[in-house]
């Protein structure tokens, strides 16, 4: 069987699974495992198992629950509400001042831990309830926290450049 036909069969079966409503990870994973078993026999099951174990040993994936727990503790202990009171006092006259404060806070959190997923989890658990409580639009809250996490990637290089230049 040619490589083109194998790729076409895998892609079409994955699209068929996605169109029937299967989850993305289930569609991709099951097509990959079935194709590996058909192409390589019993050794194909070791490929899927090895990839799963490699993912489970990935260090940033291990830290993600702890960062979510940190965001939960910040929101439940009242520290997040105090931070938003501080931003409200500092940036009260500025329109969207709390959204600007959210961006600054999430840039700092994401730059500290270096993981955009963990920063987004903390941002969603802290910023979403506080800003919705103060009457902000949900789309604006999510967009501001996402932009803050995305812009945190360039903070460490810029800080390094400022310190060494």
C-alpha positions in Angstrom: 0.0 0.0 0.0 1.4 3.4 -0.9 2.1 6.2 1.6 -0.4 8.5 -0.1 -3.2 6.0 0.3 -2.3 5.4 4.0 -2.3 9.1 4.7 -5.6 9.5 2.8 -7.2 6.7 4.7 -6.0 8.0 8.1 -7.1 11.6 7.3 -10.5 10.5 6.0 -11.2 8.3 9.0 -10.1 11.0 11.4 -12.5 13.5 9.6 -15.3 11.0 9.7 -14.8 10.5 13.5 -14.7 14.3 14.0 -17.9 14.8 11.9 -19.7 12.1 14.0 -19.0 14.2 17.2 -16.0 12.4 18.7 -13.6 14.4 20.8 -10.4 15.6 19.0 -8.0 13.6 21.2 -10.1 10.4 20.8 -10.3 10.8 17.0 -6.6 11.5 16.5 -5.5 8.9 19.1 -7.7 6.1 18.0 -6.8 6.6 14.3 -3.1 6.7 15.2 -3.3 3.5 17.4 -5.3 1.6 14.8 -3.0 2.6 12.0 0.1 1.7 14.1 -1.4 -1.7 14.9 -2.2 -2.4 11.3 1.1 -1.2 9.9 3.5 -2.5 12.5 1.6 -5.3 14.3 2.2 -5.8 18.0 4.9 -3.2 18.1 2.4 -0.5 17.3 0.8 -0.8 20.7 4.2 0.0 22.3 4.4 3.2 20.3 1.1 4.5 21.7 2.0 3.4 25.3 5.5 5.0 25.0 4.0 8.3 23.8 1.5 8.3 26.6 4.1 7.7 29.3 6.4 10.3 27.8 3.5 12.8 28.0 2.8 11.9 31.6 6.5 12.4 32.6 6.6 15.9 30.9 7.5 18.3 33.7 5.2 21.3 32.7 2.2 18.9 32.7 3.0 17.9 36.2 3.1 21.5 37.5 -0.3 22.5 35.9 -2.5 21.2 38.7 -0.4 23.1 41.3 -0.8 26.3 39.4 -4.5 25.8 39.2 -4.5 25.1 42.9 -2.5 28.3 43.5 -5.1 30.3 41.5 -7.9 28.7 43.5 -6.2 29.5 46.8 -5.7 33.1 45.7 -9.4 33.5 44.8 -10.7 31.7 47.9 -8.5 33.4 50.4 -9.6 36.8 49.3 -6.2 37.9 48.0 -7.5 38.2 44.5 -10.4 40.4 45.6 -7.9 42.6 47.5 -5.8 42.9 44.4 -8.8 44.0 42.3 -9.8 46.5 45.0 -6.2 47.9 44.7 -6.5 48.1 40.9 -9.9 49.7 41.2 -8.4 52.4 43.5 -5.3 52.9 41.4 -7.0 52.9 38.0 -10.5 54.1 38.9 -10.8 57.0 36.6 -9.4 55.1 33.6 -12.0 53.3 31.4 -11.2 49.6 31.5 -8.7 50.1 34.4 -9.5 46.7 35.9 -8.9 45.1 32.5 -5.5 46.8 32.3 -4.8 45.7 35.9 -5.7 42.2 34.9 -3.3 42.3 32.0 -0.5 43.5 34.2 -1.2 40.9 36.9 -1.4 38.0 34.3 1.8 39.1 32.6 3.5 39.0 35.9 2.1 35.6 36.8 2.8 34.1 33.4 6.3 35.5 33.3 7.0 34.0 36.7 5.9 30.5 36.0 6.7 30.5 32.2 3.7 28.4 31.3 1.0 30.1 29.3 -1.5 27.3 30.1 -1.0 27.7 33.8 -1.1 31.5 33.5 -4.4 31.2 31.7 -5.8 28.8 34.3 -4.9 31.2 37.1 -6.2 34.2 35.1 -9.5 32.5 34.4 -10.0 31.4 38.0 -9.1 34.8 39.4 -10.0 37.4 36.8 -13.2 36.0 35.4 -15.3 36.1 38.7 -13.9 39.4 39.8 -14.4 41.3 36.6 -17.8 39.8 35.9 -18.8 40.9 39.4 -17.8 44.4 38.5 -19.9 44.4 35.3 -17.3 43.7 32.6 -18.3 41.9 29.4 -17.3 38.2 29.4 -15.6 38.4 26.0 -13.5 41.4 27.0 -12.4 39.6 30.2 -11.4 36.5 28.3 -9.6 38.5 25.6 -7.7 40.6 28.1 -6.5 37.6 30.1 -5.5 35.7 27.0 -3.6 38.7 25.6 -1.8 39.1 28.9 -0.7 35.4 28.9 0.4 35.7 25.3 2.4 38.8 25.9 4.2 37.3 28.9 6.5 35.3 26.6 8.4 38.3 25.6 8.8 39.7 29.1 11.8 37.6 30.2 13.8 38.4 27.0 13.0 42.1 27.3 13.9 42.2 31.0 17.2 40.4 30.2 17.9 43.0 27.4 17.1 45.9 29.8 19.4 44.5 32.5 22.4 43.7 30.2 22.2 46.5 27.6 
